[in-house]
Amino acid sequence: MLRHARTLPRSGPPVRVADHLSNADSDTTMAYHDLRAFLERLEANKSLMRVSESVDPLLESTALCLRSLRAEGPALLFDSML
């Protein structure tokens, strides 16, 4: 398990998809063209933390995501799963 996961840095307010919708009244309006655009936006806002170490997809990734969520930390993007 990642040792540094206990203290996730908080850099600014969390980014919520609803905050970035350009037209909340329209059901057909998409905030982002694709997942890549959304991830780029999170990264630009320093609201994305990449985890490069291999983690267990069921136990470790869930625990890390819950910790980040409870700490109002960044979104996590796992580069490698066991």
N, C-alpha and C positions, 0 to 999 in steps of 0.2 A: 504494500500500500504506500501511497505517496506520503512522505513525512511532512512536506510543506503544506499539505492540504488543510491543516488545522486553522491556519490564518490566511485566508484568501484576501488579497488586497481589494479594497473598494475604491474604484476610480470613477467618481461621478454617480449620478442617479442611474438606476437600472433602466434599460431601454425596453419599452413595451410596444408590441406591434400596434396596439390601438392608438398609441400616441403619434404614430407616423402615418396614419391613414389620411390621404389627401381629401377624401370626400366621404365622410361617415354616413351620409344619407344614401349612398349608392351601394348596392350589393355587388355590382360588377366591377367596382374599382379595386385594383390590387395595389397594395402599398409597395410591393417589390415585384420585379419581373420574375425572379427566380430565387432559389435558396442562396446562390452565390452572391447576389446583390444584397440580400439581407445580412449575410455573414460579413461582407465588406463594410456595410454600414455599422454593424456592431464593432468591428475591428477599428474603424475610424473613430468611434466614440469611446474607445478603450473599454468596451463592455463585453469583450470576448477574451477568454483565456484558453489558449491552446495547451492541451496536455499531451506531451510527446512520449511519455513513458507508457509502456504496455500496462493495461489494467484489465481486471476481470469485468466482463460486460454486465454481469448480474449483481455482483456484490460491491465491488469498488466504485464502479461508475455511478451506481445509484447513491452510494454514501457520499461521494464527492459532490454530486449534483444537489442532494438535499442540504449539505453544508453550505454550499454557495447560495442556494435559494434562501435558506434561513438567515444568512448573513447579508442578504440583499446584495450579493456579490455578482460577478460577471457570469455570463453564459459560458458553458464549458464545451469545447470542441475536442473530442478525443481522436488523436491521430492513429492510435493503434490499440486494438483489443486483443486479448489472449485467445 
